[in-house]
Amino acid sequence: MKKFVLVMAIASLLVIGAFAADYTLTPSLSVSGSYSFGFVVGNQGFDLTNSFSNLSVSAAWSSNFGTFTQPATWTFDFSLFNWGATPNVSISKVAYESAIQQLTFEPAYDRTFNPMIWDNGSAAGITYVYKPMKALTLQYLDTTNNGASTSPSTPLFVTPFFKDEVAANYAGTGYSVSAAAYYDATNTSLYGYGYFVGLNYTGIPDLTVDAAFGSDLLRTAAPAASEIGTWLPVTAATAPVQQIGVDVNYAKDFALTKMGTVSVSAEYKYFKDFTPKYEEFVDTDGDGNADSPNYPVNKNNAYGKVSYNNTFGIVTVNPWVWGNYDVAAASPTAGFGIKSSVALAAGPLTITPSVDYEASVLPSYSVTTSTANVEAKTSVGNVSLDANVAWSDFITSIASPTWNVKADYTLGKTTLEGYVSSVTSGPTYGGYYAKVTYAANMWTYTGFYGTLSQDSNGNYTVVNASPYWYVEASASVSF
């Protein structure tokens, strides 16, 4: 698909140039991105580093056909990734635009029509807009490489060779209507095709309604609901499945004069045999299978919550109550919670204790959250201190808190940083590090010594059995 669109775009320019005598072409080129480089030396050796990031090349040609058509512009955007490893050049957009129409190809669209028809997963596709009717958008998406069935670790995995849809969306004031027809085939014997129509309504303040109806005109396979990620054979090859989804949300904050804020939210969900074909493949637990879908297959449920938030002097409180009713099972559940904090100040020192207590009361009473935290901060001159003590369960583990202390000293372009923590994902003892940073123009110099290293979120929570050190010099330029 990518190569086809690119070849057709270039061929169109050549044909126009060959047969239009009064054709004019005005090219333009823009390049942007950043490049970083440097070196690291430590107890594990020496290494040079360099990488491009966010490198984008945009080439545009403005064309004019004299008296025959309005001026038009072709735009080709390219991106370069993984320069530090294997370079990978990819097309990020090819667009044609004139005064009356716009045609765009992108290899990774974010689908923004009705979310219940398809998720925000990306897919290669073409979008067409006729500007005199710009409220109407037409789209073709090729989602062969997007979806749970692309997981090779799934036992019944078979590479799909068709997974496409055509769609239209009309955006009015406070509403939009979408329609899509799809064809999805894993092989010659496992396939399905049908349609979806959807409505998104936001015409009433604080109220959002999403609704969708779909039907398989014919299918010999069905998408799995969750954690399997393949299309599985169905017993009745000609039995269409009609799908219904309704999601109604209301949320509003009521400000009370000098008395805080009351927040009210309510949601009603009704889903019947709902298995949208174009949910994004997301695997947050890393097991190689798709997560549960964003919308349930079958559900008939109402949920409501009322909360209050206010600050009384140094005390902030946020209590709430919630209720849930499963209509299908005739099963009510309910609960409550409260978050509270106190800001104590003594000169440059601020101490903030806080608690979070949550419990359910139906069908029975049970505590779901009971955390506590005490944070202390102070800053004197160029020195700042930040200490934290936390309890994951102050009811059963009051004697087992976690803690950390961080100190910073800044003098001009130099920063000294020290950190000690009991939070670990390694040996069962605390960790520490000391770091010095000097920033001069485009260069940054860093020295490090300690036992703590960063986790996947960039936080220093991993404790190593032995201390390590490194010295790093890095520079970065943007263009």
Buried (B, 14 or more C-beta within 10 A) or exposed (E): BBEEBBEEBEEEBEEBEEEBEEBEEEEEEEEEBEBBBBEBEBEEEEEEEEBBBEBBBBBBBBBBBEEEEEBBBBBBBBBBBEBEEEEEEEBBBBBBBBEEBBBBBBBBBEBBBBBBBBBEBBBBBBBBBEEEEEEBBBBBBBBBBBBBBBBEEBEBBBEBEBBBBBBBBBBEEEEBBBBBBBBBBBEEEBBBBBBBBBBBBBEEEEBBBBBBBBBBEEBBBBBBBEBBBBBEEBEEEEEBBEBBBBBBBBEEEEEEEEEBEBBBBBBBBBBBBBBBBBBBBBBEEEEEBBBEBEBBBEBBBBBBBBBBBBEEEEEBBBBBBBBBBBEEEEEEBBBBBBBBBBBEEEEEEBBBBBBBBBBBEEEEEEEEEBBBBBBBBBEEEEEBBBBBBBBBEBEEEEEEBBBBBBBBBBEEEEBBBBBBBBBBEBEEEBBBBBBBBBEEEEEBBBBBBBBBBEEEEEEBBBBBEEBBBBBBBBBBEEE
